């Protein structure tokens, strides 16, 4: 069982930046692909970005490509999401997830954090 804890959310003005962190409970976290998803009120949980076990490959949603960067530090069992040029439509609860497969699919991630709120004001 892997426990994930997100941090770093908050309120930011449009055009600003935030860095989210996701700390995993186990040293074996490096055995998992990691991803970020987000869910706005009344909407489904959507894919944001994913990173492979080694950190050498990443996927991004088209809506965040060029603005968000996902990275990981396996020595610290931590995954990051650097968010730049934030827009009001980025407002959502952001979730970290871990799974056996490097994928954009929500269904392939077995472990989830509780989420952290990101609010972007216009």
Secondary structure as a PSIPRED ss2 file (coil, helix, strand):
# PSIPRED VFORMAT (PSIPRED V4.0)

   1 X C   1.000  0.000  0.000
   2 X C   1.000  0.000  0.000
   3 X C   1.000  0.000  0.000
   4 X E   0.000  0.000  1.000
   5 X E   0.000  0.000  1.000
   6 X E   0.000  0.000  1.000
   7 X E   0.000  0.000  1.000
   8 X C   1.000  0.000  0.000
   9 X C   1.000  0.000  0.000
  10 X E   0.000  0.000  1.000
  11 X E   0.000  0.000  1.000
  12 X E   0.000  0.000  1.000
  13 X E   0.000  0.000  1.000
  14 X C   1.000  0.000  0.000
  15 X C   1.000  0.000  0.000
  16 X C   1.000  0.000  0.000
  17 X C   1.000  0.000  0.000
  18 X E   0.000  0.000  1.000
  19 X E   0.000  0.000  1.000
  20 X E   0.000  0.000  1.000
  21 X E   0.000  0.000  1.000
  22 X E   0.000  0.000  1.000
  23 X E   0.000  0.000  1.000
  24 X E   0.000  0.000  1.000
  25 X C   1.000  0.000  0.000
  26 X C   1.000  0.000  0.000
  27 X H   0.000  1.000  0.000
  28 X H   0.000  1.000  0.000
  29 X H   0.000  1.000  0.000
  30 X H   0.000  1.000  0.000
  31 X H   0.000  1.000  0.000
  32 X C   1.000  0.000  0.000
  33 X E   0.000  0.000  1.000
  34 X E   0.000  0.000  1.000
  35 X E   0.000  0.000  1.000
  36 X E   0.000  0.000  1.000
  37 X E   0.000  0.000  1.000
  38 X E   0.000  0.000  1.000
  39 X E   0.000  0.000  1.000
  40 X C   1.000  0.000  0.000
  41 X C   1.000  0.000  0.000
  42 X C   1.000  0.000  0.000
  43 X C   1.000  0.000  0.000
  44 X C   1.000  0.000  0.000
  45 X E   0.000  0.000  1.000
  46 X E   0.000  0.000  1.000
  47 X E   0.000  0.000  1.000
  48 X E   0.000  0.000  1.000
  49 X E   0.000  0.000  1.000
  50 X E   0.000  0.000  1.000
  51 X E   0.000  0.000  1.000
  52 X C   1.000  0.000  0.000
  53 X C   1.000  0.000  0.000
  54 X C   1.000  0.000  0.000
  55 X C   1.000  0.000  0.000
  56 X C   1.000  0.000  0.000
  57 X C   1.000  0.000  0.000
  58 X E   0.000  0.000  1.000
  59 X E   0.000  0.000  1.000
  60 X E   0.000  0.000  1.000
  61 X C   1.000  0.000  0.000
  62 X C   1.000  0.000  0.000
  63 X C   1.000  0.000  0.000
  64 X C   1.000  0.000  0.000
  65 X C   1.000  0.000  0.000
  66 X C   1.000  0.000  0.000
  67 X C   1.000  0.000  0.000
  68 X E   0.000  0.000  1.000
  69 X E   0.000  0.000  1.000
  70 X E   0.000  0.000  1.000
  71 X E   0.000  0.000  1.000
  72 X E   0.000  0.000  1.000
  73 X E   0.000  0.000  1.000
  74 X C   1.000  0.000  0.000
  75 X C   1.000  0.000  0.000
  76 X C   1.000  0.000  0.000
  77 X C   1.000  0.000  0.000
  78 X E   0.000  0.000  1.000
  79 X E   0.000  0.000  1.000
  80 X E   0.000  0.000  1.000
  81 X E   0.000  0.000  1.000
  82 X E   0.000  0.000  1.000
  83 X E   0.000  0.000  1.000
  84 X C   1.000  0.000  0.000
  85 X C   1.000  0.000  0.000
  86 X C   1.000  0.000  0.000
  87 X C   1.000  0.000  0.000
  88 X H   0.000  1.000  0.000
  89 X H   0.000  1.000  0.000
  90 X H   0.000  1.000  0.000
  91 X C   1.000  0.000  0.000
  92 X E   0.000  0.000  1.000
  93 X E   0.000  0.000  1.000
  94 X E   0.000  0.000  1.000
  95 X E   0.000  0.000  1.000
  96 X E   0.000  0.000  1.000
  97 X E   0.000  0.000  1.000
  98 X E   0.000  0.000  1.000
  99 X E   0.000  0.000  1.000
 100 X C   1.000  0.000  0.000
 101 X C   1.000  0.000  0.000
 102 X C   1.000  0.000  0.000
 103 X C   1.000  0.000  0.000
 104 X C   1.000  0.000  0.000
 105 X C   1.000  0.000  0.000
 106 X H   0.000  1.000  0.000
 107 X H   0.000  1.000  0.000
 108 X H   0.000  1.000  0.000
 109 X C   1.000  0.000  0.000
 110 X C   1.000  0.000  0.000
 111 X E   0.000  0.000  1.000
 112 X E   0.000  0.000  1.000
 113 X C   1.000  0.000  0.000
 114 X C   1.000  0.000  0.000
 115 X C   1.000  0.000  0.000
 116 X E   0.000  0.000  1.000
 117 X E   0.000  0.000  1.000
 118 X E   0.000  0.000  1.000
 119 X E   0.000  0.000  1.000
 120 X E   0.000  0.000  1.000
 121 X E   0.000  0.000  1.000
 122 X C   1.000  0.000  0.000
